[in-house]
Amino acid sequence: MKNSIMLSTLLPSVFNIAQQTDFNIVDEWKNIEGKAVYFKFDKEGFVYFDTEKIQTGKEFIVKGKKRSMRYEIDNSKFLKEIKIIYQTLDNSELEKTMFIVNIISNNKIEILPLKDSKHLRENAYTFIRKNN
């Protein structure tokens, strides 16, 4: 009885690890809470962010300067880390913003912004695939 309880506790964790290794973030994602917010991660490494006020991506203009927004994923950790990099098109780096992505299922993720490399911000945002 004790072994079956332990197995039933561990099996979902093992399944979640396997699910994360097969996970592909390339797609369009929409926020399911609050205002309409969309992320699109493309296979070339660019991320497009779209809200009522802001639209970013491979090339966009802020304060008269052409900029770009791309992403890098660290798959080596249990919770994936996504680094969003804003840069001018002359390739001078402006800002790096870190996020942790918690994969809930193949069609649902939770994005947790980081204040710095070790501290989460207070809010997590849940996204589902846009065409789901």
Z-matrix of the N, CA and C atoms (Angstrom, degrees):
N
C 1 1.446
C 2 1.531 1 111.06
N 3 1.336 2 115.00 1 -43.45
C 4 1.450 3 120.67 2 -179.67
C 5 1.529 4 111.00 3 -60.98
N 6 1.350 5 117.35 4 -42.01
C 7 1.459 6 121.71 5 179.75
C 8 1.519 7 112.04 6 -65.57
N 9 1.326 8 117.69 7 -38.21
C 10 1.466 9 119.79 8 179.77
C 11 1.528 10 111.66 9 -68.42
N 12 1.327 11 117.03 10 -34.17
C 13 1.464 12 120.43 11 176.47
C 14 1.518 13 109.55 12 -67.54
N 15 1.326 14 117.13 13 -42.86
C 16 1.455 15 121.00 14 178.98
C 17 1.529 16 110.52 15 -63.78
N 18 1.321 17 117.46 16 -42.67
C 19 1.458 18 122.12 17 179.74
C 20 1.526 19 110.62 18 -63.83
N 21 1.321 20 117.14 19 -42.50
C 22 1.464 21 119.89 20 179.70
C 23 1.525 22 111.61 21 -67.64
N 24 1.317 23 117.91 22 -24.08
C 25 1.455 24 121.74 23 176.57
C 26 1.522 25 111.41 24 -80.11
N 27 1.322 26 117.46 25 -39.02
C 28 1.462 27 121.56 26 -176.75
C 29 1.522 28 114.05 27 -82.11
N 30 1.311 29 118.30 28 -31.06
C 31 1.457 30 121.63 29 -175.20
C 32 1.531 31 113.06 30 -56.91
N 33 1.339 32 120.56 31 -46.85
C 34 1.466 33 118.59 32 177.35
C 35 1.524 34 113.26 33 -59.79
N 36 1.333 35 118.67 34 -35.83
C 37 1.461 36 122.02 35 178.00
C 38 1.517 37 111.19 36 -65.33
N 39 1.311 38 117.45 37 -43.47
C 40 1.466 39 121.63 38 178.87
C 41 1.522 40 109.54 39 -63.83
N 42 1.333 41 118.12 40 -41.82
C 43 1.457 42 121.90 41 178.26
C 44 1.525 43 110.36 42 -62.17
N 45 1.324 44 117.55 43 -41.74
C 46 1.457 45 121.49 44 -179.54
C 47 1.522 46 111.19 45 -63.82
N 48 1.336 47 118.25 46 -38.49
C 49 1.468 48 121.29 47 177.17
C 50 1.519 49 110.21 48 -63.70
N 51 1.314 50 117.67 49 -44.91
C 52 1.465 51 121.42 50 178.99
C 53 1.521 52 110.34 51 -63.01
N 54 1.319 53 116.57 52 -39.79
C 55 1.454 54 121.45 53 -179.75
C 56 1.527 55 110.21 54 -62.89
N 57 1.313 56 117.57 55 -39.90
C 58 1.450 57 120.70 56 -178.78
C 59 1.517 58 112.16 57 -67.42
N 60 1.308 59 118.59 58 -35.53
C 61 1.462 60 119.47 59 -178.57
C 62 1.520 61 111.27 60 -69.69
N 63 1.337 62 118.93 61 -25.96
C 64 1.459 63 122.72 62 178.54
C 65 1.523 64 112.53 63 -94.09
N 66 1.271 65 118.29 64 -1.70
C 67 1.456 66 123.05 65 -173.84
C 68 1.526 67 111.58 66 -71.63
N 69 1.338 68 116.57 67 138.75
C 70 1.460 69 122.62 68 176.47
C 71 1.529 70 108.47 69 -125.45
N 72 1.315 71 116.84 70 119.08
C 73 1.466 72 120.90 71 -176.75
C 74 1.521 73 112.81 72 -81.32
N 75 1.331 74 118.49 73 -12.36
C 76 1.465 75 121.32 74 -177.64
C 77 1.526 76 109.25 75 -63.50
N 78 1.322 77 115.46 76 111.34
C 79 1.462 78 122.30 77 -178.92
C 80 1.525 79 107.98 78 169.71
N 81 1.333 80 116.25 79 -179.04
C 82 1.456 81 122.33 80 172.31
C 83 1.518 82 108.01 81 -101.85
N 84 1.340 83 115.93 82 135.19
C 85 1.459 84 122.70 83 -176.61
C 86 1.518 85 109.12 84 -125.00
N 87 1.338 86 117.31 85 140.86
C 88 1.463 87 120.74 86 177.14
C 89 1.520 88 110.29 87 -122.63
N 90 1.321 89 114.65 88 143.13
C 91 1.459 90 122.22 89 178.04
C 92 1.521 91 108.49 90 -70.57
N 93 1.315 92 118.00 91 135.06
C 94 1.465 93 120.17 92 -179.77
C 95 1.523 94 112.50 93 -99.24
N 96 1.334 95 117.01 94 1.11
C 97 1.457 96 121.61 95 -178.84
C 98 1.521 97 109.66 96 -123.79
N 99 1.289 98 117.29 97 130.09
C 100 1.457 99 120.77 98 173.75
C 101 1.516 100 113.86 99 74.90
N 102 1.336 101 116.07 100 -142.66
C 103 1.462 102 122.60 101 -175.91
C 104 1.521 103 111.85 102 -67.26
N 105 1.323 104 114.99 103 158.98
C 106 1.467 105 120.97 104 178.64
C 107 1.527 106 110.21 105 -70.47
N 108 1.314 107 115.00 106 115.79
C 109 1.458 108 122.42 107 176.81
C 110 1.518 109 106.79 108 -133.23
N 111 1.327 110 116.18 109 132.29
C 112 1.460 111 120.86 110 -178.73
C 113 1.518 112 110.32 111 -127.07
N 114 1.320 113 115.91 112 140.69
C 115 1.453 114 123.57 113 169.47
C 116 1.523 115 107.34 114 -118.12
N 117 1.306 116 116.97 115 138.40
C 118 1.461 117 120.99 116 171.06
C 119 1.525 118 106.49 117 -127.06
N 120 1.318 119 115.76 118 120.13
C 121 1.456 120 122.10 119 176.66
C 122 1.519 121 106.92 120 -103.71
N 123 1.352 122 117.66 121 119.83
C 124 1.455 123 118.54 122 179.89
C 125 1.527 124 110.62 123 -100.26
N 126 1.337 125 116.04 124 169.36
C 127 1.464 126 119.38 125 -175.03
C 128 1.526 127 113.09 126 -76.04
N 129 1.329 128 118.39 127 -12.31
C 130 1.466 129 120.99 128 176.50
C 131 1.529 130 112.22 129 -84.79
N 132 1.346 131 116.94 130 -4.34
C 133 1.456 132 120.04 131 178.09
C 134 1.519 133 114.14 132 97.29
N 135 1.328 134 117.77 133 9.93
C 136 1.461 135 120.00 134 176.49
C 137 1.515 136 109.48 135 -95.63
N 138 1.323 137 114.89 136 147.54
C 139 1.466 138 120.52 137 176.66
C 140 1.521 139 107.74 138 -120.70
N 141 1.300 140 114.60 139 135.68
C 142 1.457 141 122.43 140 178.59
C 143 1.518 142 107.19 141 -111.21
N 144 1.312 143 115.95 142 128.04
C 145 1.463 144 122.47 143 -178.81
C 146 1.512 145 106.77 144 -117.68
N 147 1.315 146 118.10 145 128.81
C 148 1.455 147 121.46 146 -173.83
C 149 1.527 148 110.17 147 -136.33
N 150 1.335 149 115.83 148 120.83
C 151 1.457 150 122.33 149 173.22
C 152 1.524 151 106.89 150 -131.59
N 153 1.317 152 116.63 151 -173.97
C 154 1.465 153 120.52 152 176.69
C 155 1.529 154 111.29 153 -63.60
N 156 1.329 155 117.54 154 -29.10
C 157 1.466 156 121.46 155 -173.79
C 158 1.530 157 114.18 156 -108.84
N 159 1.323 158 118.21 157 -25.46
C 160 1.463 159 121.85 158 -171.88
C 161 1.518 160 110.33 159 -126.10
N 162 1.341 161 115.26 160 137.91
C 163 1.464 162 121.08 161 171.29
C 164 1.523 163 107.19 162 -137.18
N 165 1.328 164 115.30 163 124.37
C 166 1.456 165 119.82 164 -179.30
C 167 1.524 166 109.23 165 -127.18
N 168 1.315 167 116.68 166 -177.99
C 169 1.455 168 120.44 167 177.30
C 170 1.510 169 111.79 168 158.96
N 171 1.313 170 114.91 169 -145.29
C 172 1.468 171 121.52 170 -177.14
C 173 1.523 172 110.47 171 -61.81
N 174 1.317 173 116.67 172 -38.71
C 175 1.463 174 121.16 173 178.32
C 176 1.518 175 109.46 174 -150.40
N 177 1.324 176 116.43 175 126.68
C 178 1.460 177 122.02 176 178.32
C 179 1.516 178 108.86 177 -152.98
N 180 1.320 179 117.61 178 166.24
C 181 1.462 180 121.80 179 -176.20
C 182 1.523 181 109.91 180 -116.34
N 183 1.341 182 115.68 181 130.29
C 184 1.452 183 123.36 182 174.14
C 185 1.522 184 106.85 183 -131.40
N 186 1.331 185 115.68 184 124.99
C 187 1.468 186 121.71 185 179.85
C 188 1.527 187 111.29 186 51.91
N 189 1.334 188 116.52 187 42.06
C 190 1.461 189 121.96 188 175.54
C 191 1.516 190 115.88 189 78.66
N 192 1.340 191 118.43 190 1.34
C 193 1.468 192 121.25 191 -178.74
C 194 1.517 193 110.08 192 -112.71
N 195 1.342 194 116.02 193 136.27
C 196 1.459 195 120.58 194 175.25
C 197 1.514 196 109.18 195 -74.20
N 198 1.332 197 114.44 196 133.04
C 199 1.461 198 120.18 197 -178.69
C 200 1.518 199 109.96 198 -135.00
N 201 1.310 200 114.52 199 170.28
C 202 1.458 201 121.36 200 179.82
C 203 1.522 202 108.35 201 -139.24
N 204 1.330 203 116.17 202 156.77
C 205 1.457 204 120.38 203 178.18
C 206 1.528 205 107.96 204 -135.30
N 207 1.322 206 116.19 205 123.78
C 208 1.461 207 120.81 206 -179.79
C 209 1.523 208 109.39 207 -131.42
N 210 1.343 209 114.54 208 172.81
C 211 1.459 210 118.38 209 -178.69
C 212 1.527 211 110.37 210 -135.72
N 213 1.307 212 114.33 211 155.23
C 214 1.464 213 123.05 212 173.03
C 215 1.525 214 106.71 213 -132.59
N 216 1.333 215 116.33 214 139.45
C 217 1.459 216 120.82 215 -179.98
C 218 1.518 217 109.32 216 -115.24
N 219 1.327 218 116.37 217 132.80
C 220 1.462 219 122.16 218 172.53
C 221 1.525 220 106.85 219 -99.01
N 222 1.331 221 115.87 220 102.34
C 223 1.466 222 121.54 221 -178.50
C 224 1.525 223 113.05 222 -85.04
N 225 1.320 224 117.85 223 -0.50
C 226 1.460 225 120.11 224 -174.17
C 227 1.529 226 112.94 225 -78.64
N 228 1.309 227 117.99 226 -12.19
C 229 1.455 228 121.39 227 -177.34
C 230 1.515 229 110.38 228 -104.41
N 231 1.323 230 116.44 229 158.27
C 232 1.467 231 121.14 230 -179.50
C 233 1.530 232 110.51 231 -59.13
N 234 1.336 233 117.29 232 -49.51
C 235 1.456 234 120.97 233 172.16
C 236 1.521 235 106.65 234 -93.75
N 237 1.309 236 117.23 235 124.92
C 238 1.457 237 121.68 236 -177.65
C 239 1.521 238 109.88 237 -64.70
N 240 1.317 239 116.20 238 140.69
C 241 1.460 240 120.76 239 173.30
C 242 1.513 241 107.74 240 -106.93
N 243 1.316 242 115.63 241 131.19
C 244 1.458 243 120.81 242 175.70
C 245 1.518 244 107.29 243 -115.14
N 246 1.317 245 115.37 244 127.77
C 247 1.455 246 121.04 245 176.50
C 248 1.530 247 106.66 246 -105.35
N 249 1.321 248 116.91 247 120.66
C 250 1.458 249 122.22 248 176.03
C 251 1.526 250 106.87 249 -96.59
N 252 1.330 251 116.91 250 127.40
C 253 1.462 252 121.10 251 -175.91
C 254 1.521 253 109.17 252 -119.04
N 255 1.318 254 115.92 253 118.70
C 256 1.458 255 122.32 254 174.70
C 257 1.520 256 107.01 255 -95.39
N 258 1.321 257 118.49 256 133.24
C 259 1.455 258 119.13 257 178.32
C 260 1.523 259 110.78 258 -150.04
N 261 1.332 260 115.72 259 154.35
C 262 1.458 261 119.86 260 173.31
C 263 1.518 262 107.07 261 -76.23
N 264 1.322 263 117.19 262 160.96
C 265 1.456 264 119.56 263 -177.15
C 266 1.520 265 113.39 264 -73.99
N 267 1.346 266 117.62 265 -7.47
C 268 1.465 267 119.12 266 170.79
C 269 1.531 268 109.93 267 -85.50
N 270 1.347 269 115.21 268 10.79
C 271 1.468 270 124.95 269 174.82
C 272 1.518 271 115.40 270 71.11
N 273 1.323 272 118.29 271 12.33
C 274 1.461 273 117.54 272 173.18
C 275 1.526 274 106.82 273 -79.66
N 276 1.309 275 115.46 274 127.14
C 277 1.458 276 120.48 275 -174.79
C 278 1.517 277 110.31 276 -74.32
N 279 1.322 278 116.47 277 134.34
C 280 1.455 279 121.04 278 -179.87
C 281 1.520 280 112.25 279 -98.77
N 282 1.327 281 116.02 280 -50.96
C 283 1.459 282 118.78 281 -172.42
C 284 1.519 283 109.90 282 -160.23
N 285 1.304 284 115.63 283 143.18
C 286 1.465 285 121.13 284 172.06
C 287 1.516 286 107.34 285 -114.89
N 288 1.302 287 116.14 286 133.11
C 289 1.450 288 121.56 287 177.67
C 290 1.516 289 107.83 288 -122.62
N 291 1.320 290 117.11 289 128.96
C 292 1.455 291 121.15 290 -177.17
C 293 1.523 292 110.84 291 -101.07
N 294 1.322 293 114.12 292 144.03
C 295 1.451 294 122.38 293 175.30
C 296 1.519 295 108.40 294 -135.14
N 297 1.302 296 116.71 295 149.10
C 298 1.463 297 122.08 296 168.66
C 299 1.518 298 106.19 297 -104.35
N 300 1.318 299 116.75 298 135.00
C 301 1.451 300 120.67 299 177.31
C 302 1.518 301 108.19 300 -110.94
N 303 1.311 302 115.66 301 118.53
C 304 1.452 303 122.22 302 175.77
C 305 1.528 304 106.68 303 -98.23
N 306 1.313 305 117.14 304 116.23
C 307 1.455 306 121.53 305 -178.14
C 308 1.521 307 108.27 306 -85.15
N 309 1.315 308 115.64 307 109.97
C 310 1.456 309 121.55 308 -179.66
C 311 1.523 310 109.40 309 -82.96
N 312 1.323 311 116.14 310 -43.95
C 313 1.464 312 122.68 311 174.60
C 314 1.525 313 106.64 312 -154.35
N 315 1.306 314 118.01 313 -179.38
C 316 1.460 315 120.73 314 179.21
C 317 1.526 316 111.48 315 -64.41
N 318 1.331 317 117.61 316 -22.71
C 319 1.459 318 121.85 317 -177.18
C 320 1.519 319 114.07 318 -113.01
N 321 1.332 320 117.04 319 7.16
C 322 1.468 321 120.25 320 -176.35
C 323 1.521 322 109.57 321 -144.08
N 324 1.333 323 115.99 322 128.67
C 325 1.464 324 121.39 323 178.28
C 326 1.523 325 109.11 324 -131.04
N 327 1.307 326 114.26 325 159.22
C 328 1.456 327 121.43 326 174.30
C 329 1.524 328 106.09 327 -120.49
N 330 1.322 329 116.76 328 126.71
C 331 1.462 330 121.38 329 179.99
C 332 1.520 331 108.30 330 -107.21
N 333 1.326 332 114.86 331 124.18
C 334 1.456 333 121.72 332 -178.16
C 335 1.524 334 108.19 333 -116.68
N 336 1.340 335 118.67 334 109.95
C 337 1.460 336 120.51 335 178.70
C 338 1.528 337 111.49 336 -70.41
N 339 1.316 338 116.14 337 146.24
C 340 1.466 339 121.61 338 177.76
C 341 1.521 340 110.14 339 -102.97
N 342 1.320 341 116.42 340 140.45
C 343 1.468 342 121.50 341 172.19
C 344 1.524 343 109.24 342 -72.70
N 345 1.314 344 115.18 343 -44.18
C 346 1.456 345 123.04 344 177.31
C 347 1.516 346 106.63 345 -148.37
N 348 1.296 347 118.41 346 -168.22
C 349 1.465 348 120.25 347 -172.71
C 350 1.527 349 114.34 348 -66.58
N 351 1.341 350 118.58 349 -13.59
C 352 1.462 351 119.82 350 -176.30
C 353 1.529 352 114.82 351 -124.10
N 354 1.314 353 118.98 352 -9.94
C 355 1.465 354 120.62 353 -171.91
C 356 1.524 355 111.61 354 -122.15
N 357 1.327 356 115.53 355 125.99
C 358 1.451 357 121.30 356 176.41
C 359 1.517 358 110.26 357 -75.53
N 360 1.328 359 116.16 358 147.21
C 361 1.454 360 119.88 359 168.06
C 362 1.516 361 106.87 360 -73.98
N 363 1.297 362 116.70 361 171.07
C 364 1.461 363 120.34 362 -172.44
C 365 1.518 364 113.93 363 -73.41
N 366 1.322 365 119.62 364 -30.53
C 367 1.454 366 121.80 365 -173.20
C 368 1.523 367 112.54 366 -100.53
N 369 1.315 368 115.22 367 140.27
C 370 1.468 369 122.37 368 170.71
C 371 1.521 370 105.85 369 -113.63
N 372 1.314 371 115.90 370 146.62
C 373 1.462 372 121.45 371 -178.64
C 374 1.514 373 109.75 372 -120.79
N 375 1.323 374 116.40 373 132.57
C 376 1.454 375 121.33 374 -178.24
C 377 1.530 376 109.23 375 -100.22
N 378 1.329 377 115.18 376 130.51
C 379 1.458 378 121.93 377 -179.59
C 380 1.527 379 109.65 378 -124.69
N 381 1.327 380 115.34 379 146.67
C 382 1.459 381 120.93 380 172.06
C 383 1.523 382 107.48 381 -122.40
N 384 1.320 383 115.81 382 159.51
C 385 1.467 384 118.97 383 176.70
C 386 1.519 385 108.23 384 -59.91
N 387 1.326 386 116.07 385 135.17
C 388 1.466 387 121.69 386 -173.15
C 389 1.529 388 112.33 387 -59.54
N 390 1.305 389 117.76 388 -38.95
C 391 1.460 390 120.96 389 -177.24
C 392 1.524 391 112.74 390 -95.69
N 393 1.299 392 116.16 391 24.79
C 394 1.461 393 120.73 392 -179.14
C 395 1.514 394 111.25 393 -93.99
